[in-house]
Amino acid sequence: MTHFFVVQANGHTHGGNIKLSLPQRGTDGQWTPGEWLDQSEYTDDFTKRNGFPITTRPAPDWKSGASCYEVQFADRTGGTHYNGFYVSRMRLLRKLNTKQLRRVNVFRTGQHVVTGGHCAIDGDASVTLHGRAEGHLHGTLATVVAKDRAKVSVCSESARGSIQAFGESRVSGWLNMPPIELHLHGKSSVDLHGFGKYRMSGNRVWMAGQKRKQLLRVDAHDSAQVEVRGLIDVTIHSDEAVVRFDHELPSRDDW
């Protein structure tokens, strides 16, 4: 079984910030592995306490700008994390390119269909999720179509693009991030977190008070459900669509 080590754009991994010996690729295309890394040689608290986090599923650990390396390891520490386990010694063998990342469900470009498990959606990738697949959206121009009971999580402050949800699929995320366009159909639902006051005007929901940039737009069709917890503009296209607030709407005097 192949194991991987994910390094975020800022050099951090699961809370640690460690200096790495990176593999080097020669002119012939062959990789020379990095030096062996030993937990005992590091002084940061995270690595001293836990070791090096590795995984067989890099997609849940992925963030925009990250890198993924195939890793050789020795001496498991016995500790685990939500997506793998920790080791006390390892070395990085090679860096995965875009094609190799696709094999582990990390998509940065192109069109893809996922029928199960987790995937990371980055860059300008276009991904369709079926069944109970789960997609983590990071890309600035990414497009996601969620069907059946698939789930989409907006995981990055730089995420943009659009999400179309059908069936009983579910979308979750935060509203303090750049614009994302959501289209809900069937019995799909969205759970959005953030801050703000609202007022109703016809079939639209607007933020009251100080003018701010609209952060997200939702179109709700059929029996779609919208959980509103932040700055949002919702257009209702069906009498069966439902919008729920987690707090009382302000009176007109507060607008």
Wavefront OBJ file of the C-alpha trace (Angstrom):
o trace
v 0.000 0.000 0.000
v 1.289 3.440 -0.933
v 1.511 6.121 1.760
v 1.631 9.883 1.337
v 2.709 13.016 3.169
v 0.808 16.263 2.462
v 2.529 19.628 2.887
v 0.410 22.790 2.820
v 1.461 25.919 0.959
v 2.761 27.465 4.196
v 4.872 24.390 4.966
v 2.600 23.147 7.757
v 1.273 19.607 8.204
v -1.505 18.848 10.725
v -0.357 21.744 12.887
v 3.361 21.052 12.559
v 5.928 23.209 10.768
v 8.922 21.057 9.929
v 11.954 21.517 7.724
v 11.888 18.851 5.019
v 14.499 17.158 2.899
v 12.739 17.157 -0.471
v 13.291 14.602 -3.234
v 15.043 15.868 -6.355
v 14.098 15.025 -9.933
v 16.966 14.521 -12.368
v 17.115 15.471 -16.029
v 16.248 11.853 -16.868
v 12.965 12.188 -14.962
v 14.037 9.899 -12.131
v 13.575 10.942 -8.504
v 16.287 10.875 -5.852
v 14.639 10.481 -2.414
v 15.184 13.036 0.322
v 17.162 12.260 3.451
v 15.640 10.214 6.252
v 13.865 12.434 8.776
v 13.866 11.456 12.455
v 11.324 12.719 14.950
v 14.031 13.047 17.630
v 15.873 15.676 15.565
v 12.983 18.172 15.625
v 12.334 20.712 18.351
v 8.830 21.971 17.511
v 6.247 20.772 20.020
v 3.913 19.190 17.477
v 6.515 16.892 15.878
v 8.136 16.033 19.211
v 4.769 15.006 20.619
v 3.242 13.226 17.618
v 5.762 12.428 14.903
v 5.147 12.779 11.162
v 1.529 12.433 9.897
v 1.116 10.162 6.891
v -1.935 8.804 5.101
v -3.169 6.554 2.315
v -5.853 9.134 1.406
v -4.342 12.576 0.758
v -7.593 14.167 -0.492
v -9.064 15.017 2.975
v -5.739 16.662 3.957
v -5.455 18.721 0.779
v -5.700 22.515 0.703
v -5.193 24.893 -2.189
v -1.474 25.246 -2.946
v -0.519 22.021 -1.149
v 1.985 19.415 -2.327
v 1.761 15.652 -1.921
v 4.694 13.256 -1.677
v 4.949 9.494 -1.769
v 6.682 8.479 1.438
v 8.723 5.619 2.873
v 8.463 5.251 6.639
v 9.644 3.252 9.629
v 8.641 2.984 13.277
v 5.004 3.912 13.798
v 4.524 5.924 16.993
v 1.159 4.345 17.781
v -0.597 7.687 17.431
v -3.368 8.265 14.899
v -5.113 11.242 13.330
v -8.469 11.518 11.556
v -6.989 10.484 8.216
v -4.010 8.270 9.028
v -1.266 7.722 11.594
v 2.062 9.084 12.845
v 5.566 7.718 12.318
v 8.891 8.590 13.914
v 11.032 8.150 10.783
v 10.322 8.775 7.098
v 11.744 10.020 3.821
v 9.995 11.580 0.837
v 10.369 9.580 -2.367
v 8.771 11.718 -5.079
v 6.340 14.577 -5.572
v 3.045 13.709 -7.224
v 2.187 15.583 -10.407
v -1.321 16.527 -11.567
v -1.916 13.174 -13.284
v -0.739 11.199 -10.268
v -2.861 13.330 -7.926
v -5.963 12.347 -9.908
v -5.355 8.718 -8.941
v -5.739 9.660 -5.279
v -8.829 11.835 -5.885
v -7.123 15.227 -5.853
v -8.343 17.140 -8.913
v -6.754 20.392 -10.074
v -7.905 20.499 -13.694
v -10.061 18.578 -16.187
v -13.450 16.876 -15.835
v -14.009 14.020 -13.404
v -16.746 11.777 -11.978
v -16.537 10.439 -8.412
v -18.921 7.729 -7.176
v -17.670 7.270 -3.598
v -15.120 8.329 -0.999
v -13.519 11.740 -0.522
v -12.047 14.003 -3.169
v -10.346 17.413 -3.200
v -11.491 19.858 -5.897
v -8.912 22.546 -6.658
v -7.884 24.863 -9.472
v -10.359 24.874 -12.363
v -11.422 21.233 -12.063
v -14.991 20.224 -12.913
v -16.262 17.330 -10.778
v -19.567 15.435 -10.652
v -20.291 13.576 -7.396
v -22.608 10.560 -7.248
v -23.798 8.228 -4.498
v -22.332 9.176 -1.130
v -19.192 10.785 -2.495
v -17.805 13.769 -0.569
v -16.095 16.675 -2.284
v -13.950 19.301 -0.557
v -13.945 22.492 -2.619
v -10.743 24.565 -2.701
v -10.423 25.755 -6.293
v -10.794 29.344 -7.457
v -12.573 28.375 -10.687
v -13.868 24.932 -9.815
v -17.319 23.617 -10.763
v -19.126 20.933 -8.756
v -22.301 18.986 -9.534
v -23.585 16.949 -6.567
v -26.194 14.229 -7.097
v -27.878 11.483 -5.069
v -26.670 11.865 -1.442
v -23.305 13.399 -2.207
v -21.816 16.075 0.080
v -19.851 19.198 -0.813
v -17.856 21.189 1.745
v -16.490 24.635 0.911
v -13.090 24.433 2.600
v -11.063 27.409 1.422
v -11.318 31.181 1.769
v -10.139 31.398 -1.859
v -12.804 29.015 -3.188
v -14.993 30.379 -5.968
v -16.832 28.839 -8.895
v -20.266 27.238 -8.695
v -22.056 24.287 -7.121
v -25.192 22.610 -8.463
v -26.918 20.266 -6.022
v -29.540 17.661 -7.000
v -31.311 14.767 -5.330
v -30.675 14.675 -1.584
v -27.180 16.099 -1.782
v -25.920 18.524 0.867
v -23.640 21.556 0.733
v -21.907 23.099 3.754
v -19.536 26.015 4.194
v -18.922 29.506 5.535
v -20.025 32.858 4.215
v -16.933 34.933 5.075
v -15.244 33.981 1.818
v -15.269 35.070 -1.857
v -18.424 34.540 -3.967
v -19.679 31.038 -4.658
v -22.833 30.457 -6.644
v -25.166 27.681 -5.461
v -28.093 26.184 -7.370
v -30.246 23.785 -5.337
v -32.686 21.329 -6.903
v -34.795 18.393 -5.746
v -34.422 17.774 -2.004
v -30.885 19.080 -1.792
v -29.905 21.342 1.115
v -27.264 23.841 2.154
v -25.966 24.736 5.623
v -24.119 28.067 5.657
v -22.435 29.777 8.618
v -21.617 33.434 9.084
v -22.843 36.686 10.553
v -25.407 39.330 9.638
v -28.996 40.575 9.889
v -31.706 39.904 7.344
v -34.964 41.202 5.969
v -37.537 39.627 3.695
v -38.646 41.323 0.489
v -40.941 39.211 -1.663
v -39.099 35.929 -2.214
v -35.650 37.333 -1.466
v -33.559 37.515 1.682
v -31.278 40.522 2.092
v -28.823 41.640 4.713
v -30.020 44.672 6.674
v -28.039 47.633 7.914
v -24.535 48.489 6.725
v -23.880 47.848 3.048
v -21.495 44.989 2.472
v -20.308 42.946 -0.470
v -22.649 40.076 -1.260
v -20.676 36.972 -0.398
v -22.861 34.213 -1.742
v -25.956 33.703 -3.863
v -28.333 30.765 -3.627
v -31.080 29.751 -6.062
v -33.479 27.278 -4.437
v -35.732 25.075 -6.590
v -38.181 22.237 -5.952
v -38.080 21.104 -2.287
v -34.606 22.452 -1.542
v -33.796 23.572 2.007
v -31.545 26.474 2.980
v -30.108 26.945 6.487
v -29.180 30.637 6.732
v -26.579 31.762 9.282
v -24.857 34.623 7.500
v -24.758 37.163 4.680
v -26.669 35.641 1.774
v -29.025 36.404 -1.101
v -31.613 33.670 -1.644
v -34.053 33.431 -4.539
v -36.929 30.975 -4.056
v -38.330 29.339 -7.185
v -40.794 26.928 -5.558
v -43.525 27.035 -2.901
v -42.001 23.886 -1.395
v -38.528 25.347 -0.925
v -37.700 26.173 2.696
v -35.445 28.854 4.195
v -34.677 28.595 7.924
v -32.830 31.101 10.102
v -30.982 30.312 13.299
v -32.090 33.622 14.832
v -35.044 36.016 14.753
v -35.233 38.412 11.819
v -34.771 42.089 12.721
v -37.748 44.406 12.627
v -38.092 47.032 9.931
v -36.922 49.659 12.458
v -33.557 47.916 12.592
v -32.965 48.057 8.824
l 1 2 3 4 5 6 7 8 9 10 11 12 13 14 15 16 17 18 19 20 21 22 23 24 25 26 27 28 29 30 31 32 33 34 35 36 37 38 39 40 41 42 43 44 45 46 47 48 49 50 51 52 53 54 55 56 57 58 59 60 61 62 63 64 65 66 67 68 69 70 71 72 73 74 75 76 77 78 79 80 81 82 83 84 85 86 87 88 89 90 91 92 93 94 95 96 97 98 99 100 101 102 103 104 105 106 107 108 109 110 111 112 113 114 115 116 117 118 119 120 121 122 123 124 125 126 127 128 129 130 131 132 133 134 135 136 137 138 139 140 141 142 143 144 145 146 147 148 149 150 151 152 153 154 155 156 157 158 159 160 161 162 163 164 165 166 167 168 169 170 171 172 173 174 175 176 177 178 179 180 181 182 183 184 185 186 187 188 189 190 191 192 193 194 195 196 197 198 199 200 201 202 203 204 205 206 207 208 209 210 211 212 213 214 215 216 217 218 219 220 221 222 223 224 225 226 227 228 229 230 231 232 233 234 235 236 237 238 239 240 241 242 243 244 245 246 247 248 249 250 251 252 253 254 255
